[in-house]
Amino acid sequence: MGRPSKYNDEIQAKAEDYAMNFMAYGDPVPTVAGLADAIDVSRATMYNWGDEHPEFLDTLERIERRQHKFLVAGGLTNE
């Protein structure tokens, strides 16, 4: 059996904070890699958490949607 999960309410809150305030973490667009760095875990761990915790999966999907939106809009407006 593996190590106990570090996932808890504090991790979820920090993930939500990153999703909404990614620029405060030094990222021009929200990314899963940026979130992994902010909470100091691997991307694989985050995807595992997403499989186990629907609220974390929602946060990951929000980050990916926002990333897509920022990159597409920025490309279309040349910003």
DOKE-296008 format. One record per residue: residue number from 1; chain; x, y, z of N, C-alpha, C in turn. Coordinates in steps of 0.001 Angstrom, whole numbers, plus 500000, padded with zeros to 6 digits. Last residue first. Layout:
<pts>
<pt><resi>NUM</resi><chain>A</chain><n_px>X</n_px><n_py>Y</n_py><n_pz>Z</n_pz><ca_px>X</ca_px><ca_py>Y</ca_py><ca_pz>Z</ca_pz><c_px>X</c_px><c_py>Y</c_py><c_pz>Z</c_pz></pt>
...
</pts>
This chain:
<pts>
<pt><resi>79</resi><chain>A</chain><n_px>497286</n_px><n_py>539598</n_py><n_pz>472052</n_pz><ca_px>497748</ca_px><ca_py>540073</ca_py><ca_pz>473358</ca_pz><c_px>498539</c_px><c_py>538987</c_py><c_pz>474036</c_pz></pt>
<pt><resi>78</resi><chain>A</chain><n_px>495817</n_px><n_py>539204</n_py><n_pz>469696</n_pz><ca_px>497247</ca_px><ca_py>539484</ca_py><ca_pz>469616</ca_pz><c_px>497791</c_px><c_py>540077</c_py><c_pz>470913</c_pz></pt>
<pt><resi>77</resi><chain>A</chain><n_px>493325</n_px><n_py>538254</n_py><n_pz>469787</n_pz><ca_px>493454</ca_px><ca_py>539702</ca_py><ca_pz>469965</ca_pz><c_px>494909</c_px><c_py>540156</c_py><c_pz>469905</c_pz></pt>
<pt><resi>76</resi><chain>A</chain><n_px>493749</n_px><n_py>535545</n_py><n_pz>469441</n_pz><ca_px>492846</ca_px><ca_py>536251</ca_py><ca_pz>468529</ca_pz><c_px>492980</c_px><c_py>537757</c_py><c_pz>468618</c_pz></pt>
<pt><resi>75</resi><chain>A</chain><n_px>495425</n_px><n_py>534923</n_py><n_pz>471588</n_pz><ca_px>495870</ca_px><ca_py>534722</ca_py><ca_pz>470201</ca_pz><c_px>495025</c_px><c_py>535502</c_py><c_pz>469206</c_pz></pt>
<pt><resi>74</resi><chain>A</chain><n_px>493794</n_px><n_py>535531</n_py><n_pz>473758</n_pz><ca_px>495039</ca_px><ca_py>536257</ca_py><ca_pz>473566</ca_pz><c_px>495571</c_px><c_py>536124</c_py><c_pz>472140</c_pz></pt>
<pt><resi>73</resi><chain>A</chain><n_px>491777</n_px><n_py>533613</n_py><n_pz>473384</n_pz><ca_px>491450</ca_px><ca_py>535043</ca_py><ca_pz>473313</ca_pz><c_px>492701</c_px><c_py>535873</c_py><c_pz>473073</c_pz></pt>
<pt><resi>72</resi><chain>A</chain><n_px>493336</n_px><n_py>531271</n_py><n_pz>473701</n_pz><ca_px>492609</ca_px><ca_py>531532</ca_py><ca_pz>472458</ca_pz><c_px>492308</c_px><c_py>533017</c_py><c_pz>472323</c_pz></pt>
<pt><resi>71</resi><chain>A</chain><n_px>494354</n_px><n_py>531622</n_py><n_pz>476327</n_pz><ca_px>495255</ca_px><ca_py>531444</ca_py><ca_pz>475190</ca_pz><c_px>494563</c_px><c_py>531724</c_py><c_pz>473862</c_pz></pt>
<pt><resi>70</resi><chain>A</chain><n_px>492042</n_px><n_py>531912</n_py><n_pz>477923</n_pz><ca_px>493073</ca_px><ca_py>532953</ca_py><ca_pz>477906</ca_pz><c_px>493958</c_px><c_py>532834</c_py><c_pz>476668</c_pz></pt>
<pt><resi>69</resi><chain>A</chain><n_px>490694</n_px><n_py>529451</n_py><n_pz>477343</n_pz><ca_px>490066</ca_px><ca_py>530750</ca_py><ca_pz>477075</ca_pz><c_px>491111</c_px><c_py>531862</c_py><c_pz>476977</c_pz></pt>
<pt><resi>68</resi><chain>A</chain><n_px>492547</n_px><n_py>527569</n_py><n_pz>478306</n_pz><ca_px>492133</ca_px><ca_py>527570</ca_py><ca_pz>476907</ca_pz><c_px>491566</c_px><c_py>528933</c_py><c_pz>476515</c_pz></pt>
<pt><resi>67</resi><chain>A</chain><n_px>492578</n_px><n_py>528290</n_py><n_pz>481024</n_pz><ca_px>493801</ca_px><ca_py>528332</ca_py><ca_pz>480226</ca_pz><c_px>493445</c_px><c_py>528420</c_py><c_pz>478741</c_pz></pt>
<pt><resi>66</resi><chain>A</chain><n_px>489935</n_px><n_py>527745</n_py><n_pz>481718</n_pz><ca_px>490416</ca_px><ca_py>529131</ca_py><ca_pz>481781</ca_pz><c_px>491700</c_px><c_py>529282</c_py><c_pz>480961</c_pz></pt>
<pt><resi>65</resi><chain>A</chain><n_px>489920</n_px><n_py>524948</n_py><n_pz>481367</n_pz><ca_px>489011</ca_px><ca_py>525814</ca_py><ca_pz>480598</ca_pz><c_px>489517</c_px><c_py>527249</c_py><c_pz>480567</c_pz></pt>
<pt><resi>64</resi><chain>A</chain><n_px>491876</n_px><n_py>524179</n_py><n_pz>483258</n_pz><ca_px>492087</ca_px><ca_py>523897</ca_py><ca_pz>481834</ca_pz><c_px>491173</c_px><c_py>524738</c_py><c_pz>480945</c_pz></pt>
<pt><resi>63</resi><chain>A</chain><n_px>490646</n_px><n_py>525075</n_py><n_pz>485635</n_pz><ca_px>491958</ca_px><ca_py>525594</ca_py><ca_pz>485244</ca_pz><c_px>492185</c_px><c_py>525376</c_py><c_pz>483752</c_pz></pt>
<pt><resi>62</resi><chain>A</chain><n_px>488353</n_px><n_py>523474</n_py><n_pz>485606</n_pz><ca_px>488219</ca_px><ca_py>524936</ca_py><ca_pz>485565</ca_pz><c_px>489536</c_px><c_py>525567</c_py><c_pz>485116</c_pz></pt>
<pt><resi>61</resi><chain>A</chain><n_px>489511</n_px><n_py>520941</n_py><n_pz>485873</n_pz><ca_px>488809</ca_px><ca_py>521273</ca_py><ca_pz>484641</ca_pz><c_px>488618</c_px><c_py>522781</c_py><c_pz>484500</c_pz></pt>
<pt><resi>60</resi><chain>A</chain><n_px>490494</n_px><n_py>521189</n_py><n_pz>488488</n_pz><ca_px>491409</ca_px><ca_py>520936</ca_py><ca_pz>487370</ca_pz><c_px>490762</c_px><c_py>521315</c_py><c_pz>486047</c_pz></pt>
<pt><resi>59</resi><chain>A</chain><n_px>488039</n_px><n_py>521521</n_py><n_pz>489845</n_pz><ca_px>489045</ca_px><ca_py>522586</ca_py><ca_pz>489866</ca_pz><c_px>490032</c_px><c_py>522411</c_py><c_pz>488719</c_pz></pt>
<pt><resi>58</resi><chain>A</chain><n_px>486815</n_px><n_py>519043</n_py><n_pz>489392</n_pz><ca_px>486168</ca_px><ca_py>520278</ca_py><ca_pz>488931</ca_pz><c_px>487165</c_px><c_py>521431</c_py><c_pz>488865</c_pz></pt>
<pt><resi>57</resi><chain>A</chain><n_px>488629</n_px><n_py>517421</n_py><n_pz>490761</n_pz><ca_px>488506</ca_px><ca_py>517287</ca_py><ca_pz>489312</ca_pz><c_px>487840</c_px><c_py>518528</c_py><c_pz>488727</c_pz></pt>
<pt><resi>56</resi><chain>A</chain><n_px>488002</n_px><n_py>518231</n_py><n_pz>493330</n_pz><ca_px>489332</ca_px><ca_py>518539</ca_py><ca_pz>492806</ca_pz><c_px>489327</c_px><c_py>518421</c_py><c_pz>491284</c_pz></pt>
<pt><resi>55</resi><chain>A</chain><n_px>485416</n_px><n_py>517245</n_py><n_pz>493566</n_pz><ca_px>485624</ca_px><ca_py>518691</ca_py><ca_pz>493683</ca_pz><c_px>487007</c_px><c_py>519097</c_py><c_pz>493166</c_pz></pt>
<pt><resi>54</resi><chain>A</chain><n_px>485774</n_px><n_py>514420</n_py><n_pz>493336</n_pz><ca_px>485096</ca_px><ca_py>515185</ca_py><ca_pz>492276</ca_pz><c_px>485319</c_px><c_py>516695</c_py><c_pz>492352</c_pz></pt>
<pt><resi>53</resi><chain>A</chain><n_px>488463</n_px><n_py>512565</n_py><n_pz>493958</n_pz><ca_px>487745</ca_px><ca_py>513669</ca_py><ca_pz>494597</ca_pz><c_px>487089</c_px><c_py>514545</c_py><c_pz>493522</c_pz></pt>
<pt><resi>52</resi><chain>A</chain><n_px>489749</n_px><n_py>510623</n_py><n_pz>492434</n_pz><ca_px>489210</ca_px><ca_py>510247</ca_py><ca_pz>493747</ca_pz><c_px>488296</c_px><c_py>511310</c_py><c_pz>494363</c_pz></pt>
<pt><resi>51</resi><chain>A</chain><n_px>490636</n_px><n_py>511811</n_py><n_pz>490123</n_pz><ca_px>489890</ca_px><ca_py>510557</ca_py><ca_pz>490006</ca_pz><c_px>489167</c_px><c_py>510219</c_py><c_pz>491306</c_pz></pt>
<pt><resi>50</resi><chain>A</chain><n_px>492054</n_px><n_py>513926</n_py><n_pz>491240</n_pz><ca_px>490871</ca_px><ca_py>514209</ca_py><ca_pz>490439</ca_pz><c_px>489998</c_px><c_py>512977</c_py><c_pz>490259</c_pz></pt>
<pt><resi>49</resi><chain>A</chain><n_px>494175</n_px><n_py>512526</n_py><n_pz>492349</n_pz><ca_px>493216</ca_px><ca_py>513191</ca_py><ca_pz>493240</ca_pz><c_px>491927</c_px><c_py>513515</c_py><c_pz>492498</c_pz></pt>
<pt><resi>48</resi><chain>A</chain><n_px>495409</n_px><n_py>511842</n_py><n_pz>489919</n_pz><ca_px>494898</ca_px><ca_py>510790</ca_py><ca_pz>490807</ca_pz><c_px>493872</c_px><c_py>511372</c_py><c_pz>491771</c_pz></pt>
<pt><resi>47</resi><chain>A</chain><n_px>496135</n_px><n_py>514383</n_py><n_pz>489088</n_pz><ca_px>495159</ca_px><ca_py>513648</ca_py><ca_pz>488289</ca_pz><c_px>494591</c_px><c_py>512470</c_py><c_pz>489084</c_pz></pt>
<pt><resi>46</resi><chain>A</chain><n_px>497997</n_px><n_py>514967</n_py><n_pz>491118</n_pz><ca_px>496790</ca_px><ca_py>515783</ca_py><ca_pz>490979</ca_pz><c_px>495730</c_px><c_py>515063</c_py><c_pz>490156</c_pz></pt>
<pt><resi>45</resi><chain>A</chain><n_px>499959</n_px><n_py>513043</n_py><n_pz>490631</n_pz><ca_px>499227</ca_px><ca_py>513032</ca_py><ca_pz>491903</ca_pz><c_px>497934</c_px><c_py>513817</c_py><c_pz>491777</c_pz></pt>
<pt><resi>44</resi><chain>A</chain><n_px>500851</n_px><n_py>513966</n_py><n_pz>488132</n_pz><ca_px>500221</ca_px><ca_py>512646</ca_py><ca_pz>488242</ca_pz><c_px>499411</c_px><c_py>512534</c_py><c_pz>489530</c_pz></pt>
<pt><resi>43</resi><chain>A</chain><n_px>502061</n_px><n_py>516349</n_py><n_pz>488805</n_pz><ca_px>500827</ca_px><ca_py>516403</ca_py><ca_pz>488031</ca_pz><c_px>500098</c_px><c_py>515065</c_py><c_pz>488110</c_pz></pt>
<pt><resi>42</resi><chain>A</chain><n_px>503196</n_px><n_py>516306</n_py><n_pz>492260</n_pz><ca_px>503338</ca_px><ca_py>516026</ca_py><ca_pz>490835</ca_pz><c_px>502001</c_px><c_py>516163</c_py><c_pz>490123</c_pz></pt>
<pt><resi>41</resi><chain>A</chain><n_px>503135</n_px><n_py>519158</n_py><n_pz>494482</n_pz><ca_px>502919</ca_px><ca_py>517744</ca_py><ca_pz>494178</ca_pz><c_px>503101</c_px><c_py>517544</c_py><c_pz>492679</c_pz></pt>
<pt><resi>40</resi><chain>A</chain><n_px>502924</n_px><n_py>521873</n_py><n_pz>495480</n_pz><ca_px>504116</ca_px><ca_py>521042</ca_py><ca_pz>495636</ca_pz><c_px>503822</c_px><c_py>519543</c_py><c_pz>495562</c_pz></pt>
<pt><resi>39</resi><chain>A</chain><n_px>501081</n_px><n_py>523745</n_py><n_pz>494956</n_pz><ca_px>500779</ca_px><ca_py>522860</ca_py><ca_pz>496080</ca_pz><c_px>501855</c_px><c_py>521797</c_py><c_pz>496283</c_pz></pt>
<pt><resi>38</resi><chain>A</chain><n_px>502335</n_px><n_py>525129</n_py><n_pz>492874</n_pz><ca_px>501775</ca_px><ca_py>525887</ca_py><ca_pz>494003</ca_pz><c_px>501495</c_px><c_py>524994</c_py><c_pz>495208</c_pz></pt>
<pt><resi>37</resi><chain>A</chain><n_px>502940</n_px><n_py>523091</n_py><n_pz>491049</n_pz><ca_px>504025</ca_px><ca_py>523815</ca_py><ca_pz>491715</ca_pz><c_px>503518</c_px><c_py>524535</c_py><c_pz>492963</c_pz></pt>
<pt><resi>36</resi><chain>A</chain><n_px>500361</n_px><n_py>522414</n_py><n_pz>490277</n_pz><ca_px>501224</ca_px><ca_py>521396</ca_py><ca_pz>490885</ca_pz><c_px>502365</c_px><c_py>522055</c_py><c_pz>491641</c_pz></pt>
<pt><resi>35</resi><chain>A</chain><n_px>499585</n_px><n_py>524839</n_py><n_pz>489098</n_pz><ca_px>498921</ca_px><ca_py>524380</ca_py><ca_pz>490316</ca_pz><c_px>499783</c_px><c_py>523348</c_py><c_pz>491031</c_pz></pt>
<pt><resi>34</resi><chain>A</chain><n_px>501310</n_px><n_py>524779</n_py><n_pz>486897</n_pz><ca_px>501394</ca_px><ca_py>525871</ca_py><ca_pz>487864</ca_pz><c_px>500732</c_px><c_py>525511</c_py><c_pz>489180</c_pz></pt>
<pt><resi>33</resi><chain>A</chain><n_px>500336</n_px><n_py>522512</n_py><n_pz>485578</n_pz><ca_px>501708</ca_px><ca_py>522511</ca_py><ca_pz>486089</ca_pz><c_px>501904</c_px><c_py>523619</c_py><c_pz>487123</c_pz></pt>
<pt><resi>32</resi><chain>A</chain><n_px>497850</n_px><n_py>523451</n_py><n_pz>484858</n_pz><ca_px>497913</ca_px><ca_py>522340</ca_py><ca_pz>485801</ca_pz><c_px>499318</c_px><c_py>522264</c_py><c_pz>486395</c_pz></pt>
<pt><resi>31</resi><chain>A</chain><n_px>497600</n_px><n_py>527034</n_py><n_pz>484750</n_pz><ca_px>498019</ca_px><ca_py>525754</ca_py><ca_pz>484198</ca_pz><c_px>497997</c_px><c_py>524691</c_py><c_pz>485288</c_pz></pt>
<pt><resi>30</resi><chain>A</chain><n_px>496478</n_px><n_py>530265</n_py><n_pz>483812</n_pz><ca_px>496415</ca_px><ca_py>529153</ca_py><ca_pz>484757</ca_pz><c_px>496817</c_px><c_py>527853</c_py><c_pz>484069</c_pz></pt>
<pt><resi>29</resi><chain>A</chain><n_px>498933</n_px><n_py>532615</n_py><n_pz>482664</n_pz><ca_px>497703</ca_px><ca_py>531858</ca_py><ca_pz>482428</ca_pz><c_px>497667</c_px><c_py>530723</c_py><c_pz>483447</c_pz></pt>
<pt><resi>28</resi><chain>A</chain><n_px>501107</n_px><n_py>533728</n_py><n_pz>483945</n_pz><ca_px>500304</ca_px><ca_py>534587</ca_py><ca_pz>483070</ca_pz><c_px>498990</c_px><c_py>533939</c_py><c_pz>482653</c_pz></pt>
<pt><resi>27</resi><chain>A</chain><n_px>501930</n_px><n_py>533248</n_py><n_pz>487352</n_pz><ca_px>501599</ca_px><ca_py>532612</ca_py><ca_pz>486080</ca_pz><c_px>500743</c_px><c_py>533532</c_py><c_pz>485221</c_pz></pt>
<pt><resi>26</resi><chain>A</chain><n_px>502399</n_px><n_py>534062</n_py><n_pz>489954</n_pz><ca_px>503422</ca_px><ca_py>534332</ca_py><ca_pz>488948</ca_pz><c_px>503151</c_px><c_py>533708</c_py><c_pz>487590</c_pz></pt>
<pt><resi>25</resi><chain>A</chain><n_px>500394</n_px><n_py>533920</n_py><n_pz>491685</n_pz><ca_px>501375</ca_px><ca_py>532842</ca_py><ca_pz>491796</ca_pz><c_px>502468</c_px><c_py>532976</c_py><c_pz>490726</c_pz></pt>
<pt><resi>24</resi><chain>A</chain><n_px>498752</n_px><n_py>535883</n_py><n_pz>490863</n_pz><ca_px>499424</ca_px><ca_py>536104</ca_py><ca_pz>492147</ca_pz><c_px>500492</c_px><c_py>535042</c_py><c_pz>492398</c_pz></pt>
<pt><resi>23</resi><chain>A</chain><n_px>497628</n_px><n_py>534655</n_py><n_pz>488666</n_pz><ca_px>498640</ca_px><ca_py>535695</ca_py><ca_pz>488440</ca_pz><c_px>499407</c_px><c_py>536013</c_py><c_pz>489725</c_pz></pt>
<pt><resi>22</resi><chain>A</chain><n_px>495675</n_px><n_py>532957</n_py><n_pz>489731</n_pz><ca_px>496923</ca_px><ca_py>532388</ca_py><ca_pz>489211</ca_pz><c_px>498006</c_px><c_py>533436</c_py><c_pz>488983</c_pz></pt>
<pt><resi>21</resi><chain>A</chain><n_px>493253</n_px><n_py>533050</n_py><n_pz>491156</n_pz><ca_px>494278</ca_px><ca_py>534087</ca_py><ca_pz>491355</ca_pz><c_px>495643</c_px><c_py>533649</c_py><c_pz>490847</c_pz></pt>
<pt><resi>20</resi><chain>A</chain><n_px>491596</n_px><n_py>530863</n_py><n_pz>490672</n_pz><ca_px>491029</ca_px><ca_py>532201</ca_py><ca_pz>490570</ca_pz><c_px>492088</c_px><c_py>533307</c_py><c_pz>490579</c_pz></pt>
<pt><resi>19</resi><chain>A</chain><n_px>493262</n_px><n_py>528668</n_py><n_pz>490978</n_pz><ca_px>492406</ca_px><ca_py>528757</ca_py><ca_pz>489793</ca_pz><c_px>491875</c_px><c_py>530172</c_py><c_pz>489586</c_pz></pt>
<pt><resi>18</resi><chain>A</chain><n_px>494357</n_px><n_py>529154</n_py><n_pz>493534</n_pz><ca_px>495206</ca_px><ca_py>529220</ca_py><ca_pz>492339</ca_pz><c_px>494350</c_px><c_py>529424</c_py><c_pz>491091</c_pz></pt>
<pt><resi>17</resi><chain>A</chain><n_px>492063</n_px><n_py>528717</n_py><n_pz>495084</n_pz><ca_px>492707</ca_px><ca_py>530030</ca_py><ca_pz>495086</ca_pz><c_px>493584</c_px><c_py>530195</c_py><c_pz>493854</c_pz></pt>
<pt><resi>16</resi><chain>A</chain><n_px>491654</n_px><n_py>526002</n_py><n_pz>494591</n_pz><ca_px>490636</ca_px><ca_py>526977</ca_py><ca_pz>494192</ca_pz><c_px>491232</c_px><c_py>528381</c_py><c_pz>494114</c_pz></pt>
<pt><resi>15</resi><chain>A</chain><n_px>493982</n_px><n_py>525036</n_py><n_pz>495802</n_pz><ca_px>493744</ca_px><ca_py>524800</ca_py><ca_pz>494378</ca_pz><c_px>492709</c_px><c_py>525786</c_py><c_pz>493838</c_pz></pt>
<pt><resi>14</resi><chain>A</chain><n_px>493526</n_px><n_py>525776</n_py><n_pz>498429</n_pz><ca_px>494658</ca_px><ca_py>526375</ca_py><ca_pz>497724</ca_pz><c_px>494500</c_px><c_py>526192</c_py><c_pz>496217</c_pz></pt>
<pt><resi>13</resi><chain>A</chain><n_px>491301</n_px><n_py>524141</n_py><n_pz>498977</n_pz><ca_px>491174</ca_px><ca_py>525598</ca_py><ca_pz>499059</ca_pz><c_px>492312</c_px><c_py>526291</c_py><c_pz>498308</c_pz></pt>
<pt><resi>12</resi><chain>A</chain><n_px>492484</n_px><n_py>521613</n_py><n_pz>498708</n_pz><ca_px>491384</ca_px><ca_py>522007</ca_py><ca_pz>497828</ca_pz><c_px>491223</c_px><c_py>523526</c_py><c_pz>497818</c_pz></pt>
<pt><resi>11</resi><chain>A</chain><n_px>494309</n_px><n_py>521727</n_py><n_pz>500819</n_pz><ca_px>494803</ca_px><ca_py>521570</ca_py><ca_pz>499446</ca_pz><c_px>493722</c_px><c_py>522025</c_py><c_pz>498466</c_pz></pt>
<pt><resi>10</resi><chain>A</chain><n_px>492485</n_px><n_py>521885</n_py><n_pz>502948</n_pz><ca_px>493439</ca_px><ca_py>522984</ca_py><ca_pz>502719</ca_pz><c_px>493998</c_px><c_py>522928</c_py><c_pz>501299</c_pz></pt>
<pt><resi>9</resi><chain>A</chain><n_px>491174</n_px><n_py>519423</n_py><n_pz>502857</n_pz><ca_px>490422</ca_px><ca_py>520651</ca_py><ca_pz>502572</ca_pz><c_px>491338</c_px><c_py>521835</c_py><c_pz>502288</c_pz></pt>
<pt><resi>8</resi><chain>A</chain><n_px>493586</n_px><n_py>517227</n_py><n_pz>501257</n_pz><ca_px>492691</ca_px><ca_py>517603</ca_py><ca_pz>502354</ca_pz><c_px>491981</c_px><c_py>518897</c_py><c_pz>501963</c_pz></pt>
<pt><resi>7</resi><chain>A</chain><n_px>496072</n_px><n_py>514956</n_py><n_pz>500214</n_pz><ca_px>494880</ca_px><ca_py>515721</ca_py><ca_pz>499871</ca_pz><c_px>494029</c_px><c_py>515969</c_py><c_pz>501116</c_pz></pt>
<pt><resi>6</resi><chain>A</chain><n_px>498141</n_px><n_py>513318</n_py><n_pz>500662</n_pz><ca_px>498254</ca_px><ca_py>514647</ca_py><ca_pz>501272</ca_pz><c_px>497003</c_px><c_py>515486</c_py><c_pz>501022</c_pz></pt>
<pt><resi>5</resi><chain>A</chain><n_px>497525</n_px><n_py>509869</n_py><n_pz>501390</n_pz><ca_px>497341</ca_px><ca_py>511026</ca_py><ca_pz>500526</ca_pz><c_px>497514</c_px><c_py>512322</c_py><c_pz>501317</c_pz></pt>
<pt><resi>4</resi><chain>A</chain><n_px>500026</n_px><n_py>507641</n_py><n_pz>502635</n_pz><ca_px>498726</ca_px><ca_py>508321</ca_py><ca_pz>502780</ca_pz><c_px>498689</c_px><c_py>509562</c_py><c_pz>501894</c_pz></pt>
<pt><resi>3</resi><chain>A</chain><n_px>501792</n_px><n_py>505533</n_py><n_pz>500269</n_pz><ca_px>501750</ca_px><ca_py>506543</ca_py><ca_pz>501340</ca_pz><c_px>500351</c_px><c_py>507124</c_py><c_pz>501460</c_pz></pt>
<pt><resi>2</resi><chain>A</chain><n_px>500443</n_px><n_py>502284</n_py><n_pz>499318</n_pz><ca_px>501236</ca_px><ca_py>503501</ca_py><ca_pz>499195</ca_pz><c_px>501131</c_px><c_py>504399</c_py><c_pz>500408</c_pz></pt>
<pt><resi>1</resi><chain>A</chain><n_px>500845</n_px><n_py>498825</n_py><n_pz>500000</n_pz><ca_px>500000</ca_px><ca_py>500000</ca_py><ca_pz>500000</ca_pz><c_px>500892</c_px><c_py>501240</c_py><c_pz>500000</c_pz></pt>
</pts>
